[in-house]
Amino acid sequence: MTLAPGHESADGSAAVLSARPPSAPPGGGCPFLRGATAAQTNGQEGQRLRALGPAPVVELPGAVQARAVVDFALAERLSAGPQVSRDAARHWPGDREGARSVDGVIARWTGSHNALNSYGDDHRELRAPIAAALTRRRVEAMTPVIESIVQDVLDGLDGVGAERNVDLVQSYALPVPHEVITRLLGVPAEHLTAFSAAAAGLFDASAGAEEMARSIGAVLALLDQLVGGAREHPGDNLVGDLVRAADASGNPLSDAALRDQLMLIIVAGTETTVHAIGTLLVHLLSHPDQLALVTSGQVSMEDALTESLRLRPPIASVPLRFAAWQFEDARSGEQFGEGEPILIHIAGANLDPERYEDPERFDVRREGGSRSLAFGYGPHVCPGAALATREIVIAVTRFLERYPHARLALAPELLEQTASFISNGYTSIAVELS
Ligand code: HEM
């Protein structure tokens, strides 16, 4: 399927989705939609897709056609059930036919063997050590570390000068999660830059294959060292926990498998948290009434975060799922062919008016709560959610305590956003500190 003239993305990036309903109306006339661009958010794109149905067909980069699920209840059912798989090698005929080689973005997300891209028993085996390493105990142990990292980064901001504008992303939202993941893994500080580059690169739809291979290679080499070290002397950090849990499972993972899980944790846990911190600050600074509810203690920062993640989830969608067999969703009547790619459109589903009243309003006291698909749902639900929540709450609370008069220098709609249908956040946030 080709895009209608005038509907290509300017740079051919992954930012563009086109869509048609599952079955074309008689006589043709398939509607096309533009995807996320500088002029439109992923959420707005999701709203437009909804007009076509709960799960219209969209075209992804590399001419991969997928069902974009924007109906909240359907998204939950498909995320939870065994009829949908994340294992491309097993359940995607397109994978075998070489579709992965057509486009780098989809290949990057479906091509590695890790907890995210696995199914059934294989998934349970790969996920168990990760879950065992991301426990409440680890979150509690990390809390003073996060507090101290946040204070150091804030002290650095003080040095910039309160009278000057700062870019909150570069100077705050980014260094905090990168330092946290580095400390969590026990990575030597000098490798932080390589991690940062690889994580950013994996979300960068315009990165060339060589650039991608270089940054991934550098990080994988370092992870090999970490795993090797932890095999000899497992430390009190996430790598040590992962090695211990995998060894204790009776089905120990190879060094390469452990390394791939660590890579997933870095990728899944870094840029997401960067966007969550930046977006929550943008939401609060642009809604003084809501901010007052939080700073006065009437509403917790956790609740404000949950609402912020609903309204603008850091991951707009995670490629890719596949129908493990042909099935019909009984509630919606939607039919899925065996092997059909499925994209849970988190940003769209989180704005489903059937689920949330006035879904585009930022409301920290939302009736019925703000729980959403931001951390996923079902067997792949994010195992880092508790850690991420603790980190974001500390980072945003301490920032607002240090700079109670901080103001956005630009209206939120003028802030540059990530050009991607996967990563969802602001690339820079100009703020006057006082
Ligand atoms: C605000 C921050 C975060 C958000 C919004 C987020 C969101 C998500 C989402 C949407 C998924 C996919 C769920 C699915 O496909 O059903 C996921 C999976 C995952 N996340 Fe997070 N995440 C965040 C932070 C973290 C952190 C801090 C870590 C680890 C330190 C982490 C580790 C993982 C892992 C390992 C998976 C794969 C789990 C599996 O497939 O079983 N995430 N996350």
Residues whose N, C-alpha, C, O or C-beta is under 5 A from the ligand:
A	BS01	HEM	A115 L116 R127 L264 I265 A268 G269 T272 T273 A276 P314 I315 V318 L373 A374 F375 G376 Y377 P379 H380 V381 C382 P383 G384 L387 A388
